[in-house]
Amino acid sequence: MAAGYVHLGSGAAPDPSSARATFELFVRTLPPRRNFLVAAGLEQALDFLENACFSAEEIDYLRGLPLFRHVSPRFFDYLARFRFTGDAWALPEGTIFFPEEPLLRITAPIAEAQIVETSLLSTLHFQTLIASKAVRLVSAAGGRPVIEFGSRRAHGSEAGVFAARAAFIGGCAGTSNTYAGHHFGIPVYGTQAHSWIMGHDDEAEAFRNFLEIFPEDATLLVDTYDVRVAVEKIIALGRAPRGVRLDSGDILADSIWVRERLDRAGWNGVQIFASGDLDEDRIASLLEDGARLDAFGVGTSLVTSADAPHLNVIYKLVEVERGGQVRGTLKLSEAKKTYPGRKQVFRISDAEGTFSGDIIGLDDESFPGAQPLLIPILRGGKRLELPASEPSAAVRAARERLLSARERLPARLLSLEPAAEPFPVRHSARLEALFEQVRRTLVQSRRI
Amino acid sequence: MAAGYVHLGSGAAPDPSSARATFELFVRTLPPRRNFLVAAGLEQALDFLENACFSAEEIDYLRGLPLFRHVSPRFFDYLARFRFTGDAWALPEGTIFFPEEPLLRITAPIAEAQIVETSLLSTLHFQTLIASKAVRLVSAAGGRPVIEFGSRRAHGSEAGVFAARAAFIGGCAGTSNTYAGHHFGIPVYGTQAHSWIMGHDDEAEAFRNFLEIFPEDATLLVDTYDVRVAVEKIIALGRAPRGVRLDSGDILADSIWVRERLDRAGWNGVQIFASGDLDEDRIASLLEDGARLDAFGVGTSLVTSADAPHLNVIYKLVEVERGGQVRGTLKLSEAKKTYPGRKQVFRISDAEGTFSGDIIGLDDESFPGAQPLLIPILRGGKRLELPASEPSAAVRAARERLLSARERLPARLLSLEPAAEPFPVRHSARLEALFEQVRRTLVQSRRI
């Protein structure tokens, strides 16, 4: 499509007659068991917008595709000079948001806005998906730390790193991914695997060696052969580990037995850590049944958002400006209707500070006492704020934003099940009127 | 754990007394609706093994972690020199395989084998997951092309690229991801989005412009406002597109109406392309109900393997060799039992060439007429075969391997539903005997 726009002349960025388009990126509907979503991935989206370009080799590849045989050579020159020159507004990372509320709004020459679509979607989609899952696990654990452990089952190495980042924003206490620890300043946690035990000729020796190397940090894995035998061996060593880990079997019964046995040994401070195919439901039911657990390691279900492995996220054209004329755009397809115009999200709180409802309005509207959530972040292709001196500062700020917003959500939304009464989100009267006006114009002009 | 091994002295690669460990990477169980899996991602796993190393900055980060404060400085020197020096056997990409059959077997100094674990798992897991989903979509489409369209909903940009690669290995006809097209020689397909239509003042003009730029390749999207009105507009233009695309609404009824209308216009060759939240069940039911569709674009459900977004893939220590002594290792945890020893997978075919069963045996076994599936691919950290001169050759070979293996599968396994009789896979008598022997030794030595 970008080739098409440039071919038609509307994509030539320096041409003042270019159409400028506004696209909004939003989630159409909540997955079945989510009451809200958590925005994440914006830093990476901005890095992409500031740095996107095409190499000569890439352009040669595209030029050679039969698909492009009739496209004007101007397109390949355009790609060679391509930089994103547009403006962007976005929800800060860690913001709680709802369907139809724009996460990101891009205004740019239409070909540029089109070229960046797929990367923006995949970047914001994935981290938002994982942050929105993490917050559920953190809720289920009721204040006990949840550690992200899932790199090996993430959808590739890059997904493992960004899952760790998004999980931390969503409230997890840390990650086992040292790359994410390094690049985003996320606390890292290690543990021993079954192979450490199996690699030793003797289980007790495996425990002793690990305790010697990591005297303050050793979490010993006790389920390789027999949990209770393993715990007796550790107690016999006479040196308290930081914790023991249950990764399989009857975690409920074992945790109760292990707690009692550790306490009897005077090791009240030794933590019991659970892992092994956990998700928020399993954590909640273990705790409800009285499991004696102090922390959780969650992998697969978190990094793949297993119960809802994708969001219905889209990037829709909402406005076109050509030769000074602004025209709102919309889509009428059955069940896929969209609203025209540049939008803002206004959040209303009650007297106690609890969020009571959102209004999706036009960006020049205002509502008394309501907080506009989208902020300007990029102008003419450049960040309005310099990137935080360390990426870790952005991540910490996002996590704080989420954790304090979570306190202000109506309690019913924190349930793992769908809230009987969803969070109220409405479109402003002006937005509804604009929709009607654009629809009528389309019908009257016989465009549809 | 690597720090632990090096600290203990067993990880120093040049030290002949180092423990050499054999790990096997396999899938424990099939997801509920899979009858077989398709190996994919090996090329990327080998690239990783040949190139893995630690930068000075990464090592400084690790050195600074409180976790490592008691670890011998030898460990950081070890990381600075780290290269993978081990051997590997693997199933070639495109091989059909079953639970408990090793996809990859690594033999290396134990610290090395441990360091590469997470990347190997995430690389092979993801592409195997997607190739195994793609083959279902291709089956459902019954010979009609399926195009991978999902980059925007993949778990990040890297996942989008490797999903395209794995989908092609699994039998898809191409991708909309041009990066994957470029790097792996996968056929690329473009289409127009709703924004192309909405960006024009007039829908007919949007169609005309697209046809002018892509006269042989234009697939026109007809559901932005009203499918039937859009098709009439295209026919009125008098220039046949390659195809039209239905992305929402009642695809069954619309496809029948559109086919009839196009045929009436004499456009029997114009294809009808369907997309929009498709999966294998939806494709199968559309075709069963008589939808007139020629090709499918599948995004989200394919690139996230939405009905089964992860495999139960693990990397288990099966053998340790220390000072010339070889010891099989196993894990007895409830429901997570593993078999010791270096394994090979033997595939048996009947007189017609149809696969009739697999035997998981020890690597020095042989079974008359059975084909051993694991082949040696890396020795001393180097590939035994040079990488294909172009990555596209490896991808094409994998796709061919899958498509011809698929012909040899018992027909019941190609159903979208679980086969009443799964593919028979058994452990060899020698492997069962080794399991018993190792278990007895562990019990007798009171290790467990």
Interface residues (C-beta under 8 A of the other chain):
Chain A: M1 A3 G4 Y5 H7 L8 A19 A21 F23 E58 Y61 L62 L65 P66 L67 H70 V71 I110 Q114 E117 T118 S119 L121 S122 T123 H125 F126 L129 S151 R152 R153 A154 H155 G156 S157 E158 A159 G160 F162 A163 N177 T178 Y179 G181 H182 V188 G190 Q192 A193 H194 S195 W196 M198 G199 D201 D202 E203 N209 F210 E212 I213 F214 P215 E216 D217 D223 T224 Y225 D226 V229 D247 S248 G249 D250 T300 T304 S305 A306 P309 H310 L311 V313 Y315 K316 L317 V320 R327 T329 L330 K331 L332 S333 E334 A335 K336 L442 S445 R447 I448
Chain B: M1 A3 G4 Y5 H7 L8 A19 A21 F23 E58 Y61 L62 L65 P66 L67 H70 V71 I110 Q114 E117 T118 S119 L121 S122 T123 H125 F126 L129 S151 R152 R153 A154 H155 G156 S157 E158 A159 G160 F162 A163 N177 T178 Y179 G181 H182 V188 G190 Q192 A193 H194 S195 W196 M198 G199 D201 D202 E203 N209 F210 E212 I213 F214 P215 E216 D217 D223 T224 Y225 D226 V229 D247 S248 G249 D250 T300 T304 S305 A306 P309 H310 L311 V313 Y315 K316 L317 V320 R327 T329 L330 K331 L332 S333 E334 A335 K336 L442 R447 I448
